[in-house]
């Protein structure tokens, strides 16, 4: 709020009404509104499923299937697989974070840690999937094939993911499953199975959430957990629970539009590219460029769109392979998007887990790992074939 008020106050050359109009334009932009509708539906689905017993049933099933020391690694693998299949980190987080929170309660583990495992793994697919927005934008702006970019990207991030999977296995070795696990009520797992199945098939995340809300409501009424008025009440309570998240998101959108309108992003781009010398320096500048713009826009797809053109110019000038350039753009934007506490993914994960976003950030190992892997790949010119 302080940053937003300050941004509006210092935007000289425009009457106050015009500055407020610019702020409101950013807060209500197409991308922001789409994000807000997803938050509304996610809140409605999450609370309905919780009250109907879906989360408890899914947690009990997981505890029956996985031994305690495999819970962390299992959650991470599930998050990676689902996000790779559906190409969106938000859809993965919506589906898995409530389950992770339930597992944390059942095993006495840290809710922030288990939520962070899911949020981090969700960026595996956001970064690599062929149907991810970031992949589409990165390859189109750099003029390379998705398959080529996938190959280069895999060399950089898959070793980091494999290492982290091993670490999660050892970190989870002390987690003990409850001695008495209740009987699994399989009918109550249906809403989550529907959400996961349709998401993997590539359905729109809003349509998936609507089906999830309907299925949870119908099963809850058949089971006698609530009547139709109770169902509507739980939907409303879930939406209200997202209110703070919605307000923060709108304010961030307005603030970033004020920055863009005043030339802040263009200024950053100009300063960063003023002293580039050599191929390695060009790659570092591209990585830094997309990282800073993602900090300013809180949207990795928008960040790649913003700097894609100038990154292509920098790459062509200094002989950077366009496949490596696309990979750097995608990976670094996902790294930053995965650690900024005001990004949609962390806000969503924190909202569904009932946490402050700052609590999740220290446990986001995967985004930090892929950022470090990218910088090392630039420094040591890896993979050689594309460097």
C-alpha positions as CSV (number, residue, x, y, z in Angstrom):
1,X,0.0,0.0,0.0
2,X,2.8,2.4,0.9
3,X,4.6,1.7,-2.4
4,X,1.4,2.2,-4.4
5,X,0.6,5.5,-2.7
6,X,4.2,6.7,-3.2
7,X,4.1,5.6,-6.9
8,X,0.9,7.6,-7.5
9,X,2.3,10.6,-5.6
10,X,5.6,11.0,-7.5
11,X,4.2,10.5,-11.0
12,X,4.7,14.0,-12.2
13,X,3.3,15.7,-15.3
14,X,-0.2,14.2,-14.9
15,X,-3.2,15.4,-12.9
16,X,-4.1,13.2,-9.9
17,X,-7.2,11.8,-11.6
18,X,-5.0,10.6,-14.6
19,X,-2.5,8.9,-12.2
20,X,-5.3,7.1,-10.4
21,X,-6.8,6.1,-13.8
22,X,-3.4,4.6,-14.8
23,X,-3.1,2.8,-11.5
24,X,-6.7,1.4,-11.9
25,X,-5.9,0.3,-15.5
26,X,-3.0,-1.8,-14.2
27,X,-5.1,-3.2,-11.3
28,X,-7.9,-4.2,-13.7
29,X,-5.8,-5.4,-16.7
30,X,-6.8,-8.5,-18.6
31,X,-4.0,-10.6,-17.0
32,X,-4.9,-9.4,-13.5
33,X,-8.6,-10.0,-13.9
34,X,-8.0,-13.5,-15.1
35,X,-5.7,-14.1,-12.1
36,X,-8.4,-12.8,-9.8
37,X,-11.1,-15.0,-11.2
38,X,-8.9,-18.0,-10.7
39,X,-8.3,-16.9,-7.0
40,X,-12.1,-16.6,-6.5
41,X,-12.8,-20.1,-8.0
42,X,-9.8,-21.6,-6.2
43,X,-11.1,-20.3,-2.8
44,X,-14.6,-21.6,-3.5
45,X,-13.3,-25.1,-4.5
46,X,-10.7,-25.3,-1.7
47,X,-13.2,-24.5,1.1
48,X,-16.0,-26.7,-0.4
49,X,-13.6,-29.6,-0.8
50,X,-12.3,-29.1,2.8
51,X,-15.8,-29.0,4.4
52,X,-16.9,-32.0,2.3
53,X,-14.0,-34.0,3.6
54,X,-11.9,-34.3,0.3
55,X,-8.7,-33.1,1.9
56,X,-8.9,-35.5,4.8
57,X,-9.7,-38.4,2.5
58,X,-6.9,-37.6,0.1
59,X,-4.4,-37.2,3.0
60,X,-5.5,-40.6,4.4
61,X,-5.0,-42.2,1.0
62,X,-1.5,-40.7,0.7
63,X,-0.5,-41.9,4.2
64,X,-1.7,-45.4,3.3
65,X,0.3,-45.4,0.0
66,X,3.5,-43.6,0.9
67,X,5.8,-44.4,3.8
68,X,6.5,-41.4,6.0
69,X,10.0,-40.9,4.6
70,X,8.7,-40.7,1.0
71,X,6.1,-37.9,1.6
72,X,8.4,-35.0,0.7
73,X,9.9,-36.7,-2.3
74,X,6.5,-38.0,-3.4
75,X,4.9,-34.5,-3.2
76,X,7.8,-33.0,-5.2
77,X,7.5,-35.7,-7.9
78,X,3.7,-35.3,-8.1
79,X,4.1,-31.5,-8.4
80,X,6.7,-31.8,-11.2
81,X,4.7,-34.4,-13.1
82,X,1.4,-32.5,-13.0
83,X,2.9,-29.1,-13.8
84,X,4.8,-30.7,-16.7
85,X,1.6,-32.2,-18.0
86,X,-0.7,-29.2,-17.7
87,X,1.9,-26.4,-18.3
88,X,0.8,-24.2,-15.5
89,X,2.2,-23.8,-12.0
90,X,-1.0,-22.2,-10.6
91,X,-3.2,-25.2,-11.5
92,X,-0.7,-27.5,-9.8
93,X,-0.6,-25.4,-6.7
94,X,-4.4,-25.2,-6.5
95,X,-4.7,-29.0,-6.7
96,X,-1.8,-30.0,-4.4
97,X,-1.3,-27.4,-1.7
98,X,-4.4,-28.2,0.3
99,X,-3.3,-31.9,0.3
100,X,0.2,-30.8,1.4
101,X,-1.3,-28.7,4.3
102,X,-3.4,-31.7,5.4
103,X,-0.3,-34.0,5.3
104,X,1.6,-31.5,7.4
105,X,-1.2,-31.5,10.0
106,X,-1.3,-35.3,10.0
107,X,2.4,-35.9,10.3
108,X,3.3,-32.9,12.5
109,X,5.5,-31.4,9.8
110,X,5.9,-27.8,8.8
111,X,3.0,-26.5,6.7
112,X,5.2,-23.9,5.1
113,X,7.8,-26.5,4.2
114,X,5.4,-28.9,2.5
115,X,3.6,-26.1,0.7
116,X,6.9,-24.8,-0.6
117,X,7.7,-28.3,-1.9
118,X,4.6,-28.1,-4.0
119,X,5.1,-24.5,-5.1
120,X,8.7,-25.2,-6.1
121,X,7.9,-28.4,-8.0
122,X,5.1,-26.5,-9.8
123,X,7.8,-24.4,-11.6
124,X,9.4,-27.5,-13.0
125,X,6.6,-27.8,-15.5
126,X,6.1,-24.1,-15.8
127,X,9.6,-24.0,-17.1
128,X,9.8,-27.1,-19.2
129,X,6.3,-27.9,-20.5
130,X,5.6,-27.6,-24.2
131,X,2.2,-26.0,-23.4
132,X,3.5,-23.5,-20.8
133,X,3.0,-19.8,-21.7
134,X,6.6,-19.1,-20.8
135,X,7.9,-21.8,-23.2
136,X,5.7,-20.5,-26.0
137,X,6.8,-16.9,-25.5
138,X,10.5,-17.6,-25.0
139,X,10.8,-19.8,-28.2
140,X,8.7,-17.4,-30.3
141,X,10.7,-14.3,-29.3
142,X,14.0,-16.1,-29.9
143,X,13.0,-17.9,-33.1
144,X,13.8,-21.4,-32.1
145,X,11.9,-24.7,-31.8
146,X,10.2,-25.8,-28.6
147,X,11.9,-29.2,-28.8
148,X,15.4,-27.5,-29.0
149,X,14.7,-25.2,-26.1
150,X,13.4,-28.2,-24.1
151,X,16.6,-30.1,-24.7
152,X,18.9,-27.2,-23.6
153,X,16.6,-26.4,-20.7
154,X,16.7,-30.0,-19.5
155,X,20.5,-30.1,-19.4
156,X,20.3,-27.1,-17.0
157,X,17.4,-27.9,-14.7
158,X,16.9,-31.7,-14.6
159,X,20.2,-32.3,-12.7
160,X,19.0,-29.7,-10.2
161,X,15.6,-31.4,-9.8
162,X,17.2,-34.8,-9.4
163,X,19.6,-33.5,-6.7
164,X,16.7,-31.9,-4.9
165,X,14.6,-35.1,-5.1
166,X,17.5,-36.9,-3.3
167,X,17.7,-34.1,-0.7
168,X,13.9,-34.3,-0.1
169,X,14.2,-38.1,0.4
170,X,16.8,-37.6,3.2
171,X,15.0,-34.5,4.7
172,X,11.8,-36.6,4.9
173,X,13.5,-39.5,6.6
174,X,12.5,-38.3,10.0
175,X,8.8,-37.8,9.1
176,X,6.7,-40.4,10.8
177,X,3.3,-41.4,9.5
178,X,0.5,-41.5,12.2
179,X,0.3,-45.0,13.7
180,X,-3.5,-45.1,13.2
181,X,-4.6,-43.9,9.8
182,X,-8.4,-43.6,9.3
183,X,-10.2,-45.6,6.6
184,X,-10.1,-43.9,3.2
185,X,-13.5,-42.6,1.9
186,X,-12.8,-43.0,-1.8
187,X,-15.9,-41.2,-2.9
188,X,-14.6,-38.0,-1.3
189,X,-11.5,-38.1,-3.3
190,X,-13.4,-37.8,-6.6
191,X,-13.3,-34.0,-6.8
192,X,-9.5,-34.0,-6.6
193,X,-9.2,-36.8,-9.1
194,X,-11.5,-34.9,-11.5
195,X,-9.4,-31.7,-11.0
196,X,-6.1,-33.4,-11.6
197,X,-7.4,-35.5,-14.5
198,X,-8.9,-32.6,-16.4
199,X,-5.9,-30.4,-15.7
200,X,-3.6,-33.0,-17.1
201,X,-5.8,-33.3,-20.2
202,X,-5.1,-29.5,-20.7
203,X,-8.5,-28.1,-19.8
204,X,-8.8,-24.4,-18.9
205,X,-8.0,-24.0,-15.2
206,X,-11.2,-22.0,-14.6
207,X,-13.3,-24.7,-16.2
208,X,-11.5,-27.3,-14.1
209,X,-12.2,-25.4,-10.9
210,X,-15.9,-25.0,-11.7
211,X,-16.2,-28.7,-12.3
212,X,-14.3,-29.3,-9.0
213,X,-16.8,-27.0,-7.1
214,X,-19.8,-28.7,-8.6
215,X,-18.5,-32.2,-7.9
216,X,-17.6,-31.4,-4.3
217,X,-21.0,-29.8,-3.7
218,X,-23.0,-32.7,-5.2
219,X,-21.0,-35.3,-3.4
220,X,-21.3,-33.4,-0.1
221,X,-25.1,-33.1,-0.5
222,X,-25.4,-36.8,-1.4
223,X,-23.3,-37.8,1.6
224,X,-25.3,-35.5,3.8
225,X,-22.4,-33.4,4.9
226,X,-24.3,-30.2,4.0
227,X,-27.4,-29.1,2.2
228,X,-27.5,-26.7,-0.8
229,X,-27.6,-23.6,1.4
230,X,-24.7,-24.9,3.4
231,X,-22.8,-25.5,0.1
232,X,-23.4,-21.9,-1.0
233,X,-22.3,-20.7,2.4
234,X,-19.0,-22.6,2.1
235,X,-18.4,-21.3,-1.4
236,X,-18.9,-17.7,-0.1
237,X,-16.6,-18.3,2.9
238,X,-13.9,-19.7,0.6
239,X,-14.2,-16.6,-1.7
240,X,-14.1,-14.2,1.3
241,X,-10.9,-16.0,2.5
242,X,-9.2,-15.0,-0.8
243,X,-10.2,-11.3,-0.3
244,X,-6.8,-10.2,1.1
245,X,-5.0,-12.0,-1.7
246,X,-7.2,-10.3,-4.3
247,X,-6.6,-6.8,-2.9
248,X,-2.8,-7.4,-2.8
249,X,-2.8,-8.6,-6.4
250,X,-4.8,-5.6,-7.6
251,X,-2.5,-3.2,-5.8
252,X,0.6,-4.9,-7.3
253,X,-0.9,-4.6,-10.8
254,X,-1.6,-0.9,-10.4
255,X,1.8,-0.2,-8.9
256,X,3.6,-2.0,-11.8
257,X,1.5,-0.1,-14.4
258,X,2.6,3.2,-12.8
259,X,6.3,2.0,-13.0
260,X,5.9,1.0,-16.7
261,X,4.0,4.2,-17.7
262,X,6.8,6.3,-16.2
263,X,9.5,4.5,-18.1
264,X,10.9,2.5,-15.2
265,X,11.3,-0.8,-17.0
266,X,12.8,0.9,-20.1
267,X,15.3,2.7,-17.9
268,X,16.4,-0.6,-16.3
269,X,16.8,-2.2,-19.7
270,X,18.9,0.7,-21.0
271,X,21.2,0.7,-18.0
272,X,21.7,-3.1,-18.0
273,X,22.8,-3.3,-21.6
274,X,25.1,-0.3,-21.7
275,X,28.3,-2.2,-20.8
276,X,27.9,-5.7,-22.3
277,X,31.1,-7.2,-23.7
278,X,31.4,-10.8,-25.0
279,X,29.1,-13.8,-25.2
280,X,29.2,-14.7,-21.5
281,X,28.5,-11.1,-20.5
282,X,25.6,-11.1,-23.0
283,X,24.1,-14.2,-21.4
284,X,24.5,-12.7,-17.9
285,X,22.8,-9.5,-19.0
286,X,19.9,-11.4,-20.5
287,X,19.5,-13.4,-17.2
288,X,19.7,-10.2,-15.1
289,X,17.3,-8.3,-17.5
290,X,14.5,-10.9,-17.3
291,X,15.0,-11.3,-13.6
292,X,14.7,-7.6,-12.8
293,X,11.7,-7.2,-15.1
294,X,10.0,-10.1,-13.4
295,X,10.5,-8.4,-10.1
296,X,8.9,-5.3,-11.6
297,X,5.9,-7.2,-13.2
298,X,5.4,-10.2,-10.9
299,X,4.5,-12.2,-14.0
300,X,7.1,-14.4,-15.7
301,X,5.3,-14.6,-19.1
302,X,5.0,-10.8,-19.2
303,X,8.6,-10.4,-18.2
304,X,9.7,-12.6,-21.2
305,X,7.4,-10.7,-23.5
306,X,8.8,-7.4,-22.3
307,X,12.5,-8.3,-22.8
308,X,12.3,-10.9,-25.5
309,X,12.9,-8.5,-28.4
310,X,16.0,-6.8,-26.8
311,X,17.3,-10.2,-25.6
312,X,17.2,-11.4,-29.2
313,X,19.1,-8.3,-30.3
314,X,21.7,-8.8,-27.6
315,X,22.0,-12.5,-28.4
316,X,22.4,-11.9,-32.2
317,X,25.0,-9.2,-31.6
318,X,27.2,-11.3,-29.4
319,X,26.6,-14.7,-31.0
320,X,24.5,-16.3,-28.2
321,X,22.7,-19.4,-29.4
322,X,19.0,-18.6,-29.6
323,X,18.1,-22.0,-27.9
324,X,20.3,-21.1,-25.0
325,X,18.9,-17.6,-24.9
326,X,15.3,-18.9,-24.8
327,X,16.3,-21.3,-22.0
328,X,17.9,-18.5,-19.9
329,X,14.8,-16.3,-20.4
330,X,12.4,-19.0,-19.3
331,X,14.5,-20.4,-16.4
332,X,15.5,-17.1,-14.8
333,X,12.0,-15.8,-15.0
334,X,10.6,-18.9,-13.3
335,X,13.4,-18.6,-10.7
336,X,12.4,-15.1,-9.7
337,X,8.7,-15.7,-10.1
338,X,9.1,-18.6,-7.7
339,X,10.8,-16.6,-4.9
340,X,9.0,-13.2,-4.9
341,X,6.4,-13.2,-2.1
342,X,4.0,-11.1,-4.2
343,X,4.0,-13.4,-7.2
344,X,0.7,-15.2,-8.0
345,X,2.1,-18.6,-7.3
346,X,3.4,-17.9,-3.8
347,X,0.3,-15.8,-2.9
348,X,-1.9,-18.7,-4.1
349,X,0.1,-21.3,-2.2
350,X,0.1,-19.2,1.0
351,X,-3.6,-18.4,0.7
352,X,-4.6,-22.1,0.4
353,X,-2.3,-23.1,3.2
354,X,-3.4,-20.3,5.5
355,X,0.1,-18.8,5.7
356,X,2.0,-15.5,5.3
357,X,3.7,-15.7,1.9
358,X,7.0,-14.7,3.6
359,X,6.9,-18.0,5.6
360,X,7.1,-20.1,2.4
361,X,10.0,-18.3,0.7
362,X,12.9,-19.8,2.8
363,X,11.8,-23.3,1.8
364,X,11.6,-22.7,-1.9
365,X,14.6,-24.8,-2.8
366,X,13.8,-25.6,-6.4
367,X,13.4,-22.0,-7.7
368,X,16.7,-21.1,-6.0
369,X,18.3,-24.2,-7.4
370,X,17.4,-23.5,-11.0
371,X,18.6,-19.9,-10.7
372,X,21.9,-21.1,-9.4
373,X,22.1,-23.8,-12.2
374,X,21.4,-21.2,-14.8
375,X,24.2,-18.8,-13.6
376,X,26.6,-21.7,-13.4
377,X,25.7,-22.8,-16.9
378,X,26.5,-19.3,-18.1
379,X,29.7,-19.1,-16.2
380,X,31.0,-22.5,-17.3
381,X,29.5,-22.3,-20.8
382,X,27.3,-25.3,-20.2
383,X,26.0,-27.2,-22.2
384,X,29.0,-26.8,-24.5
385,X,27.2,-27.6,-27.7
386,X,24.9,-24.6,-27.2
387,X,27.4,-22.2,-25.7
